[in-house]
Amino acid sequence: MSTINYIFPSTHPRFQEYLTRFRPAFDVITQQKNSVVELRITPEVIISLDNSKWSSLIALSQHKREWLEALMLNCQFTFHKDAELTQPYKEGEWQRNPDIQSWLRNLGMTVPFSMYFLRTPEQRFISVVGAMLSSDKTIITETDQENVAQFQFTPEQLRQLDRRVGEGSVLFLHFCNGTGVNPKPAIEALLAEFQVPFNYDIVYEQFQKDLKVGFEWGIKFFDQSRNN
C-alpha cells in the first residue's frame, strides 16, 4: 500500500487543535450521506479572501477515507450579502460578483486541486479561471439560456487554464495516494468538463514521475486572521 504524504500530518503541533475544531463538522457530513455539503460564506470572509477554514477542512479530510469521499465533488458554497446569513446571492448574481470571483480563485490558488471538492461546474470554473472573467481579453457572450454565458479566451489564457487544471489534477492524485480513495473517475470527469488537450493517462504519468524523484508539496491552510 502506498504511503500517504500528509499535507497536515498528525505530528504537526497544531493538528489536534484543528482536529478537535473540525471533527464535529466531519461527524455531521459523514452522517448525512449523499447530502450536499453546503458552506455558507459571509461578506467579511469574501472581502478578506479568507478561505483558510475550507482549506483546513480539505487538508484534514486526507486522514479518513469517509471524510474525503464525503467532500469530493460535493461541496457547494452559498455566498451571502449579510453577516447573519439571511440574504444569499441569487443564482446568476453571485457568478458576476468580482469579489466572489476573487474569493473562489484565491481558494483555487491556495488549494490547486480544490476544484475536485466543488459540486457545481460554475464554482469549479471560477476557482480555476478567476480574473480571466474580468479581463479585457475575454469575450463574454450571453446565451438564450437564463444565467448562462459563453466565454472566449485567448490562446495564452487557454494555455494557462490547461496548466492549472493539469497541475491541480496531478496534485489531487498525490493527495489521494494511499488513502484508499480512487480519484480517477473524478479526474476524468473534470478533464472532460474543462476540455483540456490531455487525458488521465498523461496526468497519471506525471504523478508517477513525481513519485520517482521524491516530490514534496503542501498547501497553506492555517487561519489567516491574527485572532485565530
Backbone torsions as a table, in degrees:
resi	resn	phi	psi	omega
1	MET	NA	139.7	-179.0
2	SER	-68.8	146.2	176.4
3	THR	-81.3	134.2	-179.5
4	ILE	-78.2	128.8	175.9
5	ASN	-94.1	86.1	-174.2
6	TYR	-67.5	132.4	174.7
7	ILE	-82.4	-16.7	175.3
8	PHE	-135.8	78.1	-174.0
9	PRO	-66.4	154.1	-179.1
10	SER	-66.6	-14.5	177.8
11	THR	-82.8	-7.9	179.4
12	HIS	-64.4	138.4	-176.3
13	PRO	-60.5	-20.5	-179.2
14	ARG	-107.7	8.1	-176.1
15	PHE	-61.1	-49.5	-177.9
16	GLN	-62.8	-35.6	177.2
17	GLU	-60.0	-47.1	-178.3
18	TYR	-72.6	-36.7	178.8
19	LEU	-63.4	-42.4	178.5
20	THR	-63.6	-38.1	-178.6
21	ARG	-68.8	-39.1	-172.5
22	PHE	-100.6	-12.0	-178.8
23	ARG	-57.6	-42.7	177.7
24	PRO	-56.9	-37.6	178.6
25	ALA	-65.8	-42.6	178.5
26	PHE	-65.1	-36.8	178.8
27	ASP	-61.5	-42.8	179.4
28	VAL	-66.9	-44.4	-178.0
29	ILE	-61.2	-45.2	-177.0
30	THR	-74.4	-28.1	177.6
31	GLN	-71.4	-32.5	-179.7
32	GLN	-95.1	67.3	-175.6
33	LYS	-61.6	142.2	178.1
34	ASN	66.9	10.0	176.7
35	SER	-94.0	148.5	177.2
36	VAL	-66.8	135.5	176.4
37	VAL	-89.3	100.0	-177.8
38	GLU	-89.5	127.9	-179.9
39	LEU	-119.2	114.2	-173.8
40	ARG	-94.5	132.3	-171.9
41	ILE	-117.2	128.4	179.9
42	THR	-84.7	161.8	177.3
43	PRO	-59.2	-36.7	-179.7
44	GLU	-61.6	-43.2	179.8
45	VAL	-67.3	-39.0	179.3
46	ILE	-61.5	-50.9	-176.6
47	ILE	-64.3	-38.3	-177.1
48	SER	-77.9	-8.7	-177.0
49	LEU	60.0	25.7	-177.8
50	ASP	-84.7	108.8	176.3
51	ASN	-117.2	20.2	-175.0
52	SER	-62.5	-34.2	-179.4
53	LYS	-63.2	-42.7	-176.4
54	TRP	-76.4	-36.0	177.3
55	SER	-70.8	-29.8	175.1
56	SER	-67.3	-39.1	177.5
57	LEU	-60.3	-44.3	178.4
58	ILE	-62.8	-45.6	-178.0
59	ALA	-60.5	-42.7	-179.1
60	LEU	-70.1	-28.0	-177.3
61	SER	-63.0	-18.7	-179.7
62	GLN	-66.8	-17.7	-175.2
63	HIS	-84.7	-11.4	-177.9
64	LYS	-146.0	124.5	-174.9
65	ARG	-54.9	-44.8	-177.6
66	GLU	-66.9	-27.9	175.8
67	TRP	-68.1	-46.7	-179.3
68	LEU	-64.5	-43.4	179.8
69	GLU	-64.9	-34.3	-179.4
70	ALA	-70.1	-29.9	-177.2
71	LEU	-90.7	-28.5	-171.3
72	MET	-61.8	122.5	-179.3
73	LEU	53.8	31.5	-174.2
74	ASN	-134.0	2.7	-178.7
75	CYS	-95.7	133.1	-179.4
76	GLN	-130.7	120.1	178.9
77	PHE	-84.0	135.6	171.0
78	THR	-113.7	117.2	-177.0
79	PHE	-94.4	135.9	-174.3
80	HIS	-118.1	153.1	179.6
81	LYS	-89.8	-12.3	-176.1
82	ASP	-133.2	154.5	-178.1
83	ALA	-67.7	-22.8	-179.5
84	GLU	-80.7	-4.8	177.6
85	LEU	61.3	42.1	178.7
86	THR	-111.8	-9.9	-176.4
87	GLN	-125.7	81.4	179.3
88	PRO	-73.3	148.7	172.2
89	TYR	-65.6	141.5	-179.5
90	LYS	-78.8	160.3	175.2
91	GLU	-62.1	133.2	-175.8
92	GLY	91.1	-15.6	-179.9
93	GLU	-97.0	-47.6	-177.4
94	TRP	-66.7	-31.2	-178.4
95	GLN	-62.8	-27.2	-176.8
96	ARG	-94.7	-2.3	-178.0
97	ASN	-80.8	117.5	-176.1
98	PRO	-63.2	-31.1	179.0
99	ASP	-68.5	-38.9	177.9
100	ILE	-70.0	-39.2	175.3
101	GLN	-57.5	-44.2	-179.6
102	SER	-66.1	-39.2	-179.6
103	TRP	-63.8	-45.7	179.8
104	LEU	-65.4	-40.4	178.7
105	ARG	-67.0	-36.6	177.7
106	ASN	-63.3	-37.2	174.4
107	LEU	-62.6	-41.8	178.9
108	GLY	-64.1	-31.4	177.7
109	MET	-79.2	-38.2	179.4
110	THR	-67.7	-45.0	177.9
111	VAL	-123.3	92.3	-173.5
112	PRO	-58.6	-17.2	178.4
113	PHE	-106.7	18.6	-178.3
114	SER	-61.2	-24.0	178.6
115	MET	-58.6	-24.5	-179.4
116	TYR	-80.8	1.8	174.9
117	PHE	-113.0	-11.7	-176.7
118	LEU	-87.4	137.0	-173.6
119	ARG	-82.5	-38.3	-172.5
120	THR	-96.5	141.8	178.3
121	PRO	-58.4	-35.0	-178.5
122	GLU	-63.9	-44.3	-179.1
123	GLN	-71.5	-35.7	174.3
124	ARG	-62.1	-45.5	-177.3
125	PHE	-60.4	-48.9	-177.6
126	ILE	-67.7	-33.9	179.2
127	SER	-64.3	-22.9	180.0
128	VAL	-93.9	-46.8	-173.0
129	VAL	-85.8	-32.6	175.7
130	GLY	52.2	-120.8	-173.8
131	ALA	-65.1	-13.1	177.0
132	MET	-58.2	-28.8	-177.8
133	LEU	-64.9	-31.0	-178.5
134	SER	-102.4	6.0	179.8
135	SER	-73.1	143.7	176.9
136	ASP	-64.5	-20.2	-177.8
137	LYS	-79.8	-17.0	-177.2
138	THR	-88.8	128.9	177.8
139	ILE	-98.2	120.1	-178.9
140	ILE	-110.3	125.0	-178.9
141	THR	-119.4	126.3	176.5
142	GLU	-71.8	148.9	178.6
143	THR	-115.3	173.0	178.4
144	ASP	-71.1	-18.8	-179.7
145	GLN	-82.4	133.0	-175.8
146	GLU	-61.8	134.5	177.4
147	ASN	62.3	24.2	178.9
148	VAL	-123.9	131.0	178.4
149	ALA	-130.9	158.0	176.5
150	GLN	-108.7	141.4	-177.7
151	PHE	-117.2	133.5	176.6
152	GLN	-117.0	112.7	-176.3
153	PHE	-100.3	157.5	176.0
154	THR	-74.1	161.8	177.2
155	PRO	-55.4	-39.0	179.3
156	GLU	-66.5	-40.8	177.4
157	GLN	-63.2	-39.6	179.2
158	LEU	-65.7	-37.5	177.1
159	ARG	-64.9	-39.1	178.0
160	GLN	-65.6	-42.1	177.4
161	LEU	-61.5	-46.6	179.7
162	ASP	-59.2	-41.7	-178.8
163	ARG	-64.7	-43.0	-179.8
164	ARG	-63.9	-42.9	179.1
165	VAL	-65.7	-42.4	-179.8
166	GLY	-64.7	-47.5	-179.7
167	GLU	-64.5	-41.5	178.8
168	GLY	-63.5	-36.7	-179.6
169	SER	-68.9	-41.2	177.2
170	VAL	-63.2	-43.9	179.7
171	LEU	-64.6	-33.5	178.6
172	PHE	-67.8	-34.3	173.7
173	LEU	-62.0	-43.0	176.8
174	HIS	-62.5	-41.5	-178.2
175	PHE	-62.1	-41.5	-176.7
176	CYS	-83.7	-16.3	-174.3
177	ASN	-58.2	119.7	178.2
178	GLY	89.6	-6.3	-177.7
179	THR	-83.8	-16.0	-175.3
180	GLY	91.6	-3.6	178.6
181	VAL	-93.7	131.2	178.6
182	ASN	-93.5	109.2	-177.1
183	PRO	-85.7	-5.2	-172.5
184	LYS	-56.8	-48.7	-179.4
185	PRO	-59.1	-40.5	179.8
186	ALA	-66.9	-42.4	-179.5
187	ILE	-64.8	-44.3	178.8
188	GLU	-61.1	-39.5	-179.2
189	ALA	-65.5	-42.1	-177.3
190	LEU	-77.3	-31.1	174.5
191	LEU	-62.1	-39.6	177.2
192	ALA	-69.2	-39.2	-179.2
193	GLU	-62.4	-42.0	-179.5
194	PHE	-86.2	-4.3	176.5
195	GLN	54.2	44.5	179.4
196	VAL	-77.8	155.3	-176.2
197	PRO	-85.7	31.6	176.4
198	PHE	-147.7	162.5	-176.0
199	ASN	-116.8	-174.9	-177.4
200	TYR	-61.0	-36.7	-178.1
201	ASP	-59.6	-38.2	178.8
202	ILE	-67.3	-43.0	178.4
203	VAL	-61.9	-45.6	-178.5
204	TYR	-66.1	-35.7	177.9
205	GLU	-61.8	-42.7	178.3
206	GLN	-66.3	-39.1	176.4
207	PHE	-58.1	-45.0	179.0
208	GLN	-64.2	-38.7	177.2
209	LYS	-62.6	-40.7	178.3
210	ASP	-59.8	-43.2	-178.6
211	LEU	-62.5	-36.7	-177.7
212	LYS	-68.5	-31.4	-177.7
213	VAL	-96.8	3.6	178.8
214	GLY	74.6	49.7	-176.5
215	PHE	-60.4	132.6	175.8
216	GLU	-116.7	142.4	-176.4
217	TRP	-155.6	168.5	178.8
218	GLY	-173.9	170.6	176.0
219	ILE	-134.4	158.2	176.3
220	LYS	-93.5	120.0	-176.7
221	PHE	-134.8	-2.2	-179.7
222	PHE	-69.6	155.6	178.9
223	ASP	-52.5	135.0	-178.4
224	GLN	-89.6	-8.2	178.9
225	SER	-86.4	141.6	178.7
226	ARG	-69.7	-14.7	-177.2
227	ASN	-87.5	0.2	-177.2
228	ASN	-120.0	NA	NA
